[in-house]
Amino acid sequence: MRGKAAADVLEDRILNAARIMVNILAEALLREGGEQITVPQFRILDMVANLTGKPGEIARMLSISPPAVTFLLERLEAKGLLRREPGTSDRRRVEVALTEEGADLVRRVNTRRRRLLQSILRRMDDPTRDRLASSLAEFNRAYLDLKEGGG
């Protein structure tokens, strides 16, 4: 039972940290993106900038359907933040890339997010930051293992 209670506490702390991260993103979007873009739309732009330009991979990583990704991509393309192009190796497949405006938005929002995170991290002592860095590296690894395994 003690293990279950500890797991519940850990899950609650992770969920609370996730809420804080969403708040940081929302604040950065309001300051840098105005009314131009939503949090889910930014998540896609950030993925295109940093991880993948393949709609199927975006859908898998966000655990949403390909038609839902297509809808979001169409909205972002209409806003001039990304463009869809035929794939380089297979012209039947679509790949997405940020426009200059989209890349600039991602850069500005992530710069603001980093500044907010730096403000938080400065309030922590060095050993605590080191433990956090190690724990987050393991958490990220476990998440990527889950996603690569199709989970």
Chimera marker file (.cmm) of the C-alpha trace (Angstrom):
<marker_set name="trace">
<marker id="1" x="0.000" y="0.000" z="0.000" r="1" g="1" b="0" radius="0.5"/>
<marker id="2" x="2.870" y="2.352" z="0.803" r="1" g="1" b="0" radius="0.5"/>
<marker id="3" x="4.188" y="1.936" z="-2.762" r="1" g="1" b="0" radius="0.5"/>
<marker id="4" x="0.787" y="2.848" z="-4.177" r="1" g="1" b="0" radius="0.5"/>
<marker id="5" x="0.587" y="5.987" z="-2.068" r="1" g="1" b="0" radius="0.5"/>
<marker id="6" x="4.099" y="6.995" z="-3.152" r="1" g="1" b="0" radius="0.5"/>
<marker id="7" x="3.157" y="6.412" z="-6.791" r="1" g="1" b="0" radius="0.5"/>
<marker id="8" x="0.050" y="8.560" z="-6.352" r="1" g="1" b="0" radius="0.5"/>
<marker id="9" x="2.121" y="11.386" z="-4.864" r="1" g="1" b="0" radius="0.5"/>
<marker id="10" x="4.627" y="11.168" z="-7.707" r="1" g="1" b="0" radius="0.5"/>
<marker id="11" x="1.873" y="11.163" z="-10.334" r="1" g="1" b="0" radius="0.5"/>
<marker id="12" x="0.258" y="14.182" z="-8.674" r="1" g="1" b="0" radius="0.5"/>
<marker id="13" x="3.574" y="16.037" z="-8.682" r="1" g="1" b="0" radius="0.5"/>
<marker id="14" x="4.150" y="15.248" z="-12.352" r="1" g="1" b="0" radius="0.5"/>
<marker id="15" x="0.630" y="16.394" z="-13.239" r="1" g="1" b="0" radius="0.5"/>
<marker id="16" x="1.180" y="19.607" z="-11.305" r="1" g="1" b="0" radius="0.5"/>
<marker id="17" x="4.489" y="20.186" z="-13.104" r="1" g="1" b="0" radius="0.5"/>
<marker id="18" x="2.715" y="19.555" z="-16.416" r="1" g="1" b="0" radius="0.5"/>
<marker id="19" x="0.131" y="22.197" z="-15.523" r="1" g="1" b="0" radius="0.5"/>
<marker id="20" x="2.912" y="24.639" z="-14.729" r="1" g="1" b="0" radius="0.5"/>
<marker id="21" x="4.595" y="23.895" z="-18.069" r="1" g="1" b="0" radius="0.5"/>
<marker id="22" x="1.294" y="24.472" z="-19.909" r="1" g="1" b="0" radius="0.5"/>
<marker id="23" x="0.898" y="27.766" z="-18.030" r="1" g="1" b="0" radius="0.5"/>
<marker id="24" x="4.427" y="28.779" z="-19.037" r="1" g="1" b="0" radius="0.5"/>
<marker id="25" x="3.641" y="27.937" z="-22.653" r="1" g="1" b="0" radius="0.5"/>
<marker id="26" x="0.313" y="29.780" z="-22.553" r="1" g="1" b="0" radius="0.5"/>
<marker id="27" x="1.974" y="32.869" z="-21.061" r="1" g="1" b="0" radius="0.5"/>
<marker id="28" x="4.694" y="32.796" z="-23.717" r="1" g="1" b="0" radius="0.5"/>
<marker id="29" x="2.108" y="32.386" z="-26.467" r="1" g="1" b="0" radius="0.5"/>
<marker id="30" x="0.055" y="35.313" z="-25.186" r="1" g="1" b="0" radius="0.5"/>
<marker id="31" x="3.125" y="37.534" z="-25.070" r="1" g="1" b="0" radius="0.5"/>
<marker id="32" x="4.720" y="36.428" z="-28.336" r="1" g="1" b="0" radius="0.5"/>
<marker id="33" x="1.890" y="34.975" z="-30.421" r="1" g="1" b="0" radius="0.5"/>
<marker id="34" x="-1.076" y="37.072" z="-29.381" r="1" g="1" b="0" radius="0.5"/>
<marker id="35" x="-4.344" y="35.603" z="-30.518" r="1" g="1" b="0" radius="0.5"/>
<marker id="36" x="-2.621" y="34.049" z="-33.502" r="1" g="1" b="0" radius="0.5"/>
<marker id="37" x="-2.155" y="30.497" z="-32.238" r="1" g="1" b="0" radius="0.5"/>
<marker id="38" x="-3.429" y="27.925" z="-29.728" r="1" g="1" b="0" radius="0.5"/>
<marker id="39" x="-1.373" y="25.645" z="-27.472" r="1" g="1" b="0" radius="0.5"/>
<marker id="40" x="-2.123" y="22.520" z="-29.591" r="1" g="1" b="0" radius="0.5"/>
<marker id="41" x="-1.167" y="24.407" z="-32.761" r="1" g="1" b="0" radius="0.5"/>
<marker id="42" x="2.082" y="25.549" z="-31.169" r="1" g="1" b="0" radius="0.5"/>
<marker id="43" x="2.885" y="21.997" z="-30.109" r="1" g="1" b="0" radius="0.5"/>
<marker id="44" x="2.757" y="21.000" z="-33.772" r="1" g="1" b="0" radius="0.5"/>
<marker id="45" x="4.921" y="23.936" z="-34.873" r="1" g="1" b="0" radius="0.5"/>
<marker id="46" x="7.453" y="23.074" z="-32.183" r="1" g="1" b="0" radius="0.5"/>
<marker id="47" x="7.481" y="19.413" z="-33.280" r="1" g="1" b="0" radius="0.5"/>
<marker id="48" x="8.052" y="20.442" z="-36.901" r="1" g="1" b="0" radius="0.5"/>
<marker id="49" x="10.870" y="22.758" z="-35.803" r="1" g="1" b="0" radius="0.5"/>
<marker id="50" x="12.581" y="20.215" z="-33.552" r="1" g="1" b="0" radius="0.5"/>
<marker id="51" x="11.483" y="16.637" z="-34.238" r="1" g="1" b="0" radius="0.5"/>
<marker id="52" x="9.700" y="15.762" z="-37.467" r="1" g="1" b="0" radius="0.5"/>
<marker id="53" x="8.007" y="17.094" z="-40.561" r="1" g="1" b="0" radius="0.5"/>
<marker id="54" x="5.971" y="13.944" z="-41.141" r="1" g="1" b="0" radius="0.5"/>
<marker id="55" x="2.241" y="14.228" z="-40.363" r="1" g="1" b="0" radius="0.5"/>
<marker id="56" x="2.010" y="10.520" z="-39.462" r="1" g="1" b="0" radius="0.5"/>
<marker id="57" x="4.744" y="10.862" z="-36.847" r="1" g="1" b="0" radius="0.5"/>
<marker id="58" x="3.097" y="13.995" z="-35.456" r="1" g="1" b="0" radius="0.5"/>
<marker id="59" x="-0.192" y="12.102" z="-35.112" r="1" g="1" b="0" radius="0.5"/>
<marker id="60" x="1.552" y="9.182" z="-33.402" r="1" g="1" b="0" radius="0.5"/>
<marker id="61" x="3.465" y="11.396" z="-30.975" r="1" g="1" b="0" radius="0.5"/>
<marker id="62" x="0.333" y="13.375" z="-30.065" r="1" g="1" b="0" radius="0.5"/>
<marker id="63" x="-1.841" y="10.232" z="-30.011" r="1" g="1" b="0" radius="0.5"/>
<marker id="64" x="-4.401" y="11.797" z="-32.342" r="1" g="1" b="0" radius="0.5"/>
<marker id="65" x="-5.835" y="10.629" z="-35.644" r="1" g="1" b="0" radius="0.5"/>
<marker id="66" x="-4.250" y="11.529" z="-38.994" r="1" g="1" b="0" radius="0.5"/>
<marker id="67" x="-7.400" y="13.477" z="-40.004" r="1" g="1" b="0" radius="0.5"/>
<marker id="68" x="-7.090" y="15.557" z="-36.810" r="1" g="1" b="0" radius="0.5"/>
<marker id="69" x="-3.455" y="16.332" z="-37.679" r="1" g="1" b="0" radius="0.5"/>
<marker id="70" x="-4.470" y="17.240" z="-41.218" r="1" g="1" b="0" radius="0.5"/>
<marker id="71" x="-7.065" y="19.667" z="-39.855" r="1" g="1" b="0" radius="0.5"/>
<marker id="72" x="-4.498" y="21.328" z="-37.576" r="1" g="1" b="0" radius="0.5"/>
<marker id="73" x="-1.928" y="21.491" z="-40.370" r="1" g="1" b="0" radius="0.5"/>
<marker id="74" x="-4.470" y="23.139" z="-42.675" r="1" g="1" b="0" radius="0.5"/>
<marker id="75" x="-5.176" y="25.783" z="-40.019" r="1" g="1" b="0" radius="0.5"/>
<marker id="76" x="-1.465" y="26.485" z="-39.539" r="1" g="1" b="0" radius="0.5"/>
<marker id="77" x="-0.889" y="26.628" z="-43.279" r="1" g="1" b="0" radius="0.5"/>
<marker id="78" x="-3.773" y="29.110" z="-43.662" r="1" g="1" b="0" radius="0.5"/>
<marker id="79" x="-2.092" y="31.285" z="-41.008" r="1" g="1" b="0" radius="0.5"/>
<marker id="80" x="1.125" y="31.241" z="-43.029" r="1" g="1" b="0" radius="0.5"/>
<marker id="81" x="3.097" y="29.413" z="-40.318" r="1" g="1" b="0" radius="0.5"/>
<marker id="82" x="3.917" y="26.243" z="-42.216" r="1" g="1" b="0" radius="0.5"/>
<marker id="83" x="3.711" y="24.741" z="-45.660" r="1" g="1" b="0" radius="0.5"/>
<marker id="84" x="2.925" y="21.240" z="-46.819" r="1" g="1" b="0" radius="0.5"/>
<marker id="85" x="5.046" y="19.781" z="-49.611" r="1" g="1" b="0" radius="0.5"/>
<marker id="86" x="5.414" y="16.470" z="-51.426" r="1" g="1" b="0" radius="0.5"/>
<marker id="87" x="7.920" y="14.205" z="-49.668" r="1" g="1" b="0" radius="0.5"/>
<marker id="88" x="11.501" y="14.229" z="-50.869" r="1" g="1" b="0" radius="0.5"/>
<marker id="89" x="11.836" y="10.429" z="-51.055" r="1" g="1" b="0" radius="0.5"/>
<marker id="90" x="8.187" y="9.606" z="-51.831" r="1" g="1" b="0" radius="0.5"/>
<marker id="91" x="6.148" y="12.260" z="-53.626" r="1" g="1" b="0" radius="0.5"/>
<marker id="92" x="2.886" y="10.567" z="-52.524" r="1" g="1" b="0" radius="0.5"/>
<marker id="93" x="3.676" y="11.448" z="-48.914" r="1" g="1" b="0" radius="0.5"/>
<marker id="94" x="3.322" y="14.923" z="-47.500" r="1" g="1" b="0" radius="0.5"/>
<marker id="95" x="5.962" y="16.627" z="-45.384" r="1" g="1" b="0" radius="0.5"/>
<marker id="96" x="5.584" y="19.902" z="-43.528" r="1" g="1" b="0" radius="0.5"/>
<marker id="97" x="8.070" y="22.676" z="-42.941" r="1" g="1" b="0" radius="0.5"/>
<marker id="98" x="7.874" y="25.957" z="-41.093" r="1" g="1" b="0" radius="0.5"/>
<marker id="99" x="7.664" y="29.177" z="-43.013" r="1" g="1" b="0" radius="0.5"/>
<marker id="100" x="9.966" y="31.996" z="-41.975" r="1" g="1" b="0" radius="0.5"/>
<marker id="101" x="7.105" y="33.453" z="-39.938" r="1" g="1" b="0" radius="0.5"/>
<marker id="102" x="6.454" y="30.085" z="-38.276" r="1" g="1" b="0" radius="0.5"/>
<marker id="103" x="10.124" y="29.573" z="-37.423" r="1" g="1" b="0" radius="0.5"/>
<marker id="104" x="10.303" y="33.086" z="-35.981" r="1" g="1" b="0" radius="0.5"/>
<marker id="105" x="7.228" y="32.460" z="-33.827" r="1" g="1" b="0" radius="0.5"/>
<marker id="106" x="8.649" y="29.179" z="-32.474" r="1" g="1" b="0" radius="0.5"/>
<marker id="107" x="11.966" y="30.885" z="-31.709" r="1" g="1" b="0" radius="0.5"/>
<marker id="108" x="10.315" y="33.831" z="-29.887" r="1" g="1" b="0" radius="0.5"/>
<marker id="109" x="7.945" y="31.651" z="-27.862" r="1" g="1" b="0" radius="0.5"/>
<marker id="110" x="10.685" y="29.205" z="-26.859" r="1" g="1" b="0" radius="0.5"/>
<marker id="111" x="12.996" y="32.076" z="-25.899" r="1" g="1" b="0" radius="0.5"/>
<marker id="112" x="10.273" y="33.441" z="-23.614" r="1" g="1" b="0" radius="0.5"/>
<marker id="113" x="9.666" y="29.957" z="-22.183" r="1" g="1" b="0" radius="0.5"/>
<marker id="114" x="13.376" y="29.572" z="-21.462" r="1" g="1" b="0" radius="0.5"/>
<marker id="115" x="13.454" y="32.909" z="-19.642" r="1" g="1" b="0" radius="0.5"/>
<marker id="116" x="10.512" y="31.855" z="-17.482" r="1" g="1" b="0" radius="0.5"/>
<marker id="117" x="12.146" y="28.491" z="-16.737" r="1" g="1" b="0" radius="0.5"/>
<marker id="118" x="15.421" y="30.205" z="-15.848" r="1" g="1" b="0" radius="0.5"/>
<marker id="119" x="13.541" y="32.363" z="-13.338" r="1" g="1" b="0" radius="0.5"/>
<marker id="120" x="12.151" y="29.245" z="-11.702" r="1" g="1" b="0" radius="0.5"/>
<marker id="121" x="15.438" y="27.321" z="-11.733" r="1" g="1" b="0" radius="0.5"/>
<marker id="122" x="17.328" y="30.219" z="-10.141" r="1" g="1" b="0" radius="0.5"/>
<marker id="123" x="15.095" y="29.734" z="-7.092" r="1" g="1" b="0" radius="0.5"/>
<marker id="124" x="16.438" y="26.184" z="-6.638" r="1" g="1" b="0" radius="0.5"/>
<marker id="125" x="19.815" y="25.185" z="-5.190" r="1" g="1" b="0" radius="0.5"/>
<marker id="126" x="22.438" y="23.403" z="-7.329" r="1" g="1" b="0" radius="0.5"/>
<marker id="127" x="21.955" y="19.875" z="-5.910" r="1" g="1" b="0" radius="0.5"/>
<marker id="128" x="18.197" y="20.105" z="-6.455" r="1" g="1" b="0" radius="0.5"/>
<marker id="129" x="18.680" y="21.286" z="-10.057" r="1" g="1" b="0" radius="0.5"/>
<marker id="130" x="21.149" y="18.426" z="-10.661" r="1" g="1" b="0" radius="0.5"/>
<marker id="131" x="18.670" y="15.830" z="-9.342" r="1" g="1" b="0" radius="0.5"/>
<marker id="132" x="15.919" y="17.368" z="-11.457" r="1" g="1" b="0" radius="0.5"/>
<marker id="133" x="18.099" y="17.235" z="-14.593" r="1" g="1" b="0" radius="0.5"/>
<marker id="134" x="18.910" y="13.573" z="-14.017" r="1" g="1" b="0" radius="0.5"/>
<marker id="135" x="15.296" y="12.640" z="-13.278" r="1" g="1" b="0" radius="0.5"/>
<marker id="136" x="13.980" y="14.505" z="-16.321" r="1" g="1" b="0" radius="0.5"/>
<marker id="137" x="16.518" y="12.776" z="-18.581" r="1" g="1" b="0" radius="0.5"/>
<marker id="138" x="15.225" y="9.395" z="-17.401" r="1" g="1" b="0" radius="0.5"/>
<marker id="139" x="11.589" y="10.522" z="-17.693" r="1" g="1" b="0" radius="0.5"/>
<marker id="140" x="12.208" y="11.710" z="-21.286" r="1" g="1" b="0" radius="0.5"/>
<marker id="141" x="13.947" y="8.461" z="-22.180" r="1" g="1" b="0" radius="0.5"/>
<marker id="142" x="11.045" y="6.393" z="-20.810" r="1" g="1" b="0" radius="0.5"/>
<marker id="143" x="8.526" y="8.524" z="-22.730" r="1" g="1" b="0" radius="0.5"/>
<marker id="144" x="10.406" y="8.122" z="-26.015" r="1" g="1" b="0" radius="0.5"/>
<marker id="145" x="10.697" y="4.377" z="-25.429" r="1" g="1" b="0" radius="0.5"/>
<marker id="146" x="6.917" y="4.245" z="-24.910" r="1" g="1" b="0" radius="0.5"/>
<marker id="147" x="6.211" y="6.238" z="-28.082" r="1" g="1" b="0" radius="0.5"/>
<marker id="148" x="8.682" y="4.307" z="-30.215" r="1" g="1" b="0" radius="0.5"/>
<marker id="149" x="7.086" y="1.090" z="-29.015" r="1" g="1" b="0" radius="0.5"/>
<marker id="150" x="3.712" y="2.305" z="-30.307" r="1" g="1" b="0" radius="0.5"/>
<marker id="151" x="2.275" y="2.911" z="-26.834" r="1" g="1" b="0" radius="0.5"/>
<link id1="1" id2="2" r="1" g="1" b="0" radius="0.2"/>
<link id1="2" id2="3" r="1" g="1" b="0" radius="0.2"/>
<link id1="3" id2="4" r="1" g="1" b="0" radius="0.2"/>
<link id1="4" id2="5" r="1" g="1" b="0" radius="0.2"/>
<link id1="5" id2="6" r="1" g="1" b="0" radius="0.2"/>
<link id1="6" id2="7" r="1" g="1" b="0" radius="0.2"/>
<link id1="7" id2="8" r="1" g="1" b="0" radius="0.2"/>
<link id1="8" id2="9" r="1" g="1" b="0" radius="0.2"/>
<link id1="9" id2="10" r="1" g="1" b="0" radius="0.2"/>
<link id1="10" id2="11" r="1" g="1" b="0" radius="0.2"/>
<link id1="11" id2="12" r="1" g="1" b="0" radius="0.2"/>
<link id1="12" id2="13" r="1" g="1" b="0" radius="0.2"/>
<link id1="13" id2="14" r="1" g="1" b="0" radius="0.2"/>
<link id1="14" id2="15" r="1" g="1" b="0" radius="0.2"/>
<link id1="15" id2="16" r="1" g="1" b="0" radius="0.2"/>
<link id1="16" id2="17" r="1" g="1" b="0" radius="0.2"/>
<link id1="17" id2="18" r="1" g="1" b="0" radius="0.2"/>
<link id1="18" id2="19" r="1" g="1" b="0" radius="0.2"/>
<link id1="19" id2="20" r="1" g="1" b="0" radius="0.2"/>
<link id1="20" id2="21" r="1" g="1" b="0" radius="0.2"/>
<link id1="21" id2="22" r="1" g="1" b="0" radius="0.2"/>
<link id1="22" id2="23" r="1" g="1" b="0" radius="0.2"/>
<link id1="23" id2="24" r="1" g="1" b="0" radius="0.2"/>
<link id1="24" id2="25" r="1" g="1" b="0" radius="0.2"/>
<link id1="25" id2="26" r="1" g="1" b="0" radius="0.2"/>
<link id1="26" id2="27" r="1" g="1" b="0" radius="0.2"/>
<link id1="27" id2="28" r="1" g="1" b="0" radius="0.2"/>
<link id1="28" id2="29" r="1" g="1" b="0" radius="0.2"/>
<link id1="29" id2="30" r="1" g="1" b="0" radius="0.2"/>
<link id1="30" id2="31" r="1" g="1" b="0" radius="0.2"/>
<link id1="31" id2="32" r="1" g="1" b="0" radius="0.2"/>
<link id1="32" id2="33" r="1" g="1" b="0" radius="0.2"/>
<link id1="33" id2="34" r="1" g="1" b="0" radius="0.2"/>
<link id1="34" id2="35" r="1" g="1" b="0" radius="0.2"/>
<link id1="35" id2="36" r="1" g="1" b="0" radius="0.2"/>
<link id1="36" id2="37" r="1" g="1" b="0" radius="0.2"/>
<link id1="37" id2="38" r="1" g="1" b="0" radius="0.2"/>
<link id1="38" id2="39" r="1" g="1" b="0" radius="0.2"/>
<link id1="39" id2="40" r="1" g="1" b="0" radius="0.2"/>
<link id1="40" id2="41" r="1" g="1" b="0" radius="0.2"/>
<link id1="41" id2="42" r="1" g="1" b="0" radius="0.2"/>
<link id1="42" id2="43" r="1" g="1" b="0" radius="0.2"/>
<link id1="43" id2="44" r="1" g="1" b="0" radius="0.2"/>
<link id1="44" id2="45" r="1" g="1" b="0" radius="0.2"/>
<link id1="45" id2="46" r="1" g="1" b="0" radius="0.2"/>
<link id1="46" id2="47" r="1" g="1" b="0" radius="0.2"/>
<link id1="47" id2="48" r="1" g="1" b="0" radius="0.2"/>
<link id1="48" id2="49" r="1" g="1" b="0" radius="0.2"/>
<link id1="49" id2="50" r="1" g="1" b="0" radius="0.2"/>
<link id1="50" id2="51" r="1" g="1" b="0" radius="0.2"/>
<link id1="51" id2="52" r="1" g="1" b="0" radius="0.2"/>
<link id1="52" id2="53" r="1" g="1" b="0" radius="0.2"/>
<link id1="53" id2="54" r="1" g="1" b="0" radius="0.2"/>
<link id1="54" id2="55" r="1" g="1" b="0" radius="0.2"/>
<link id1="55" id2="56" r="1" g="1" b="0" radius="0.2"/>
<link id1="56" id2="57" r="1" g="1" b="0" radius="0.2"/>
<link id1="57" id2="58" r="1" g="1" b="0" radius="0.2"/>
<link id1="58" id2="59" r="1" g="1" b="0" radius="0.2"/>
<link id1="59" id2="60" r="1" g="1" b="0" radius="0.2"/>
<link id1="60" id2="61" r="1" g="1" b="0" radius="0.2"/>
<link id1="61" id2="62" r="1" g="1" b="0" radius="0.2"/>
<link id1="62" id2="63" r="1" g="1" b="0" radius="0.2"/>
<link id1="63" id2="64" r="1" g="1" b="0" radius="0.2"/>
<link id1="64" id2="65" r="1" g="1" b="0" radius="0.2"/>
<link id1="65" id2="66" r="1" g="1" b="0" radius="0.2"/>
<link id1="66" id2="67" r="1" g="1" b="0" radius="0.2"/>
<link id1="67" id2="68" r="1" g="1" b="0" radius="0.2"/>
<link id1="68" id2="69" r="1" g="1" b="0" radius="0.2"/>
<link id1="69" id2="70" r="1" g="1" b="0" radius="0.2"/>
<link id1="70" id2="71" r="1" g="1" b="0" radius="0.2"/>
<link id1="71" id2="72" r="1" g="1" b="0" radius="0.2"/>
<link id1="72" id2="73" r="1" g="1" b="0" radius="0.2"/>
<link id1="73" id2="74" r="1" g="1" b="0" radius="0.2"/>
<link id1="74" id2="75" r="1" g="1" b="0" radius="0.2"/>
<link id1="75" id2="76" r="1" g="1" b="0" radius="0.2"/>
<link id1="76" id2="77" r="1" g="1" b="0" radius="0.2"/>
<link id1="77" id2="78" r="1" g="1" b="0" radius="0.2"/>
<link id1="78" id2="79" r="1" g="1" b="0" radius="0.2"/>
<link id1="79" id2="80" r="1" g="1" b="0" radius="0.2"/>
<link id1="80" id2="81" r="1" g="1" b="0" radius="0.2"/>
<link id1="81" id2="82" r="1" g="1" b="0" radius="0.2"/>
<link id1="82" id2="83" r="1" g="1" b="0" radius="0.2"/>
<link id1="83" id2="84" r="1" g="1" b="0" radius="0.2"/>
<link id1="84" id2="85" r="1" g="1" b="0" radius="0.2"/>
<link id1="85" id2="86" r="1" g="1" b="0" radius="0.2"/>
<link id1="86" id2="87" r="1" g="1" b="0" radius="0.2"/>
<link id1="87" id2="88" r="1" g="1" b="0" radius="0.2"/>
<link id1="88" id2="89" r="1" g="1" b="0" radius="0.2"/>
<link id1="89" id2="90" r="1" g="1" b="0" radius="0.2"/>
<link id1="90" id2="91" r="1" g="1" b="0" radius="0.2"/>
<link id1="91" id2="92" r="1" g="1" b="0" radius="0.2"/>
<link id1="92" id2="93" r="1" g="1" b="0" radius="0.2"/>
<link id1="93" id2="94" r="1" g="1" b="0" radius="0.2"/>
<link id1="94" id2="95" r="1" g="1" b="0" radius="0.2"/>
<link id1="95" id2="96" r="1" g="1" b="0" radius="0.2"/>
<link id1="96" id2="97" r="1" g="1" b="0" radius="0.2"/>
<link id1="97" id2="98" r="1" g="1" b="0" radius="0.2"/>
<link id1="98" id2="99" r="1" g="1" b="0" radius="0.2"/>
<link id1="99" id2="100" r="1" g="1" b="0" radius="0.2"/>
<link id1="100" id2="101" r="1" g="1" b="0" radius="0.2"/>
<link id1="101" id2="102" r="1" g="1" b="0" radius="0.2"/>
<link id1="102" id2="103" r="1" g="1" b="0" radius="0.2"/>
<link id1="103" id2="104" r="1" g="1" b="0" radius="0.2"/>
<link id1="104" id2="105" r="1" g="1" b="0" radius="0.2"/>
<link id1="105" id2="106" r="1" g="1" b="0" radius="0.2"/>
<link id1="106" id2="107" r="1" g="1" b="0" radius="0.2"/>
<link id1="107" id2="108" r="1" g="1" b="0" radius="0.2"/>
<link id1="108" id2="109" r="1" g="1" b="0" radius="0.2"/>
<link id1="109" id2="110" r="1" g="1" b="0" radius="0.2"/>
<link id1="110" id2="111" r="1" g="1" b="0" radius="0.2"/>
<link id1="111" id2="112" r="1" g="1" b="0" radius="0.2"/>
<link id1="112" id2="113" r="1" g="1" b="0" radius="0.2"/>
<link id1="113" id2="114" r="1" g="1" b="0" radius="0.2"/>
<link id1="114" id2="115" r="1" g="1" b="0" radius="0.2"/>
<link id1="115" id2="116" r="1" g="1" b="0" radius="0.2"/>
<link id1="116" id2="117" r="1" g="1" b="0" radius="0.2"/>
<link id1="117" id2="118" r="1" g="1" b="0" radius="0.2"/>
<link id1="118" id2="119" r="1" g="1" b="0" radius="0.2"/>
<link id1="119" id2="120" r="1" g="1" b="0" radius="0.2"/>
<link id1="120" id2="121" r="1" g="1" b="0" radius="0.2"/>
<link id1="121" id2="122" r="1" g="1" b="0" radius="0.2"/>
<link id1="122" id2="123" r="1" g="1" b="0" radius="0.2"/>
<link id1="123" id2="124" r="1" g="1" b="0" radius="0.2"/>
<link id1="124" id2="125" r="1" g="1" b="0" radius="0.2"/>
<link id1="125" id2="126" r="1" g="1" b="0" radius="0.2"/>
<link id1="126" id2="127" r="1" g="1" b="0" radius="0.2"/>
<link id1="127" id2="128" r="1" g="1" b="0" radius="0.2"/>
<link id1="128" id2="129" r="1" g="1" b="0" radius="0.2"/>
<link id1="129" id2="130" r="1" g="1" b="0" radius="0.2"/>
<link id1="130" id2="131" r="1" g="1" b="0" radius="0.2"/>
<link id1="131" id2="132" r="1" g="1" b="0" radius="0.2"/>
<link id1="132" id2="133" r="1" g="1" b="0" radius="0.2"/>
<link id1="133" id2="134" r="1" g="1" b="0" radius="0.2"/>
<link id1="134" id2="135" r="1" g="1" b="0" radius="0.2"/>
<link id1="135" id2="136" r="1" g="1" b="0" radius="0.2"/>
<link id1="136" id2="137" r="1" g="1" b="0" radius="0.2"/>
<link id1="137" id2="138" r="1" g="1" b="0" radius="0.2"/>
<link id1="138" id2="139" r="1" g="1" b="0" radius="0.2"/>
<link id1="139" id2="140" r="1" g="1" b="0" radius="0.2"/>
<link id1="140" id2="141" r="1" g="1" b="0" radius="0.2"/>
<link id1="141" id2="142" r="1" g="1" b="0" radius="0.2"/>
<link id1="142" id2="143" r="1" g="1" b="0" radius="0.2"/>
<link id1="143" id2="144" r="1" g="1" b="0" radius="0.2"/>
<link id1="144" id2="145" r="1" g="1" b="0" radius="0.2"/>
<link id1="145" id2="146" r="1" g="1" b="0" radius="0.2"/>
<link id1="146" id2="147" r="1" g="1" b="0" radius="0.2"/>
<link id1="147" id2="148" r="1" g="1" b="0" radius="0.2"/>
<link id1="148" id2="149" r="1" g="1" b="0" radius="0.2"/>
<link id1="149" id2="150" r="1" g="1" b="0" radius="0.2"/>
<link id1="150" id2="151" r="1" g="1" b="0" radius="0.2"/>
</marker_set>
